[in-house]
Amino acid sequence: MSVQNEIERKLAVFEPSFVSVENESHNHSVPANSETHFKVVLVSEQFESVRKVARHQQVYQLLSAELAGPVHALALHLHTASEWRGQAPVSPDCLGGGR
């Protein structure tokens, strides 16, 4: 199973009304077909009354194996339905690695 698919599978525990896991590795100085940099957009009512820092901590704990291994960077955009505006911010260009 790919890293992206494993992340998507694990995030299902939040019963999201919207989830997007985007592999952004191609925007960085990594070998072709890498799965090292991801952007996650997750909308879940389970985040209701949960501070943003605590939301991030929940996802980091859930994905601890991926973060200890293949995943180098994880951008998280975690919302309740009432907070969600329909799109995630555009990720900035990579500034490192000699690109």
C-alpha angles and dihedrals in degrees: 000000000000121000090245092053091048091052090049091048093050095046090060087083087077091060091227124204085204131014132171125178111188123189104220095173092112088067091062138064097268132118118281115278093021122156101204107111123052140173116207124195112186129175115191137155087219086078091063109124091003117123116240092245091052090049090055091047091053092053093044090053092048092050097038093122092053092045091050090051133022102357114089099170133023122184110197127200106178121179146163116233091259092052096046115104097185102260141054123234117266112259116243121247118267111262099186141068098054097289 
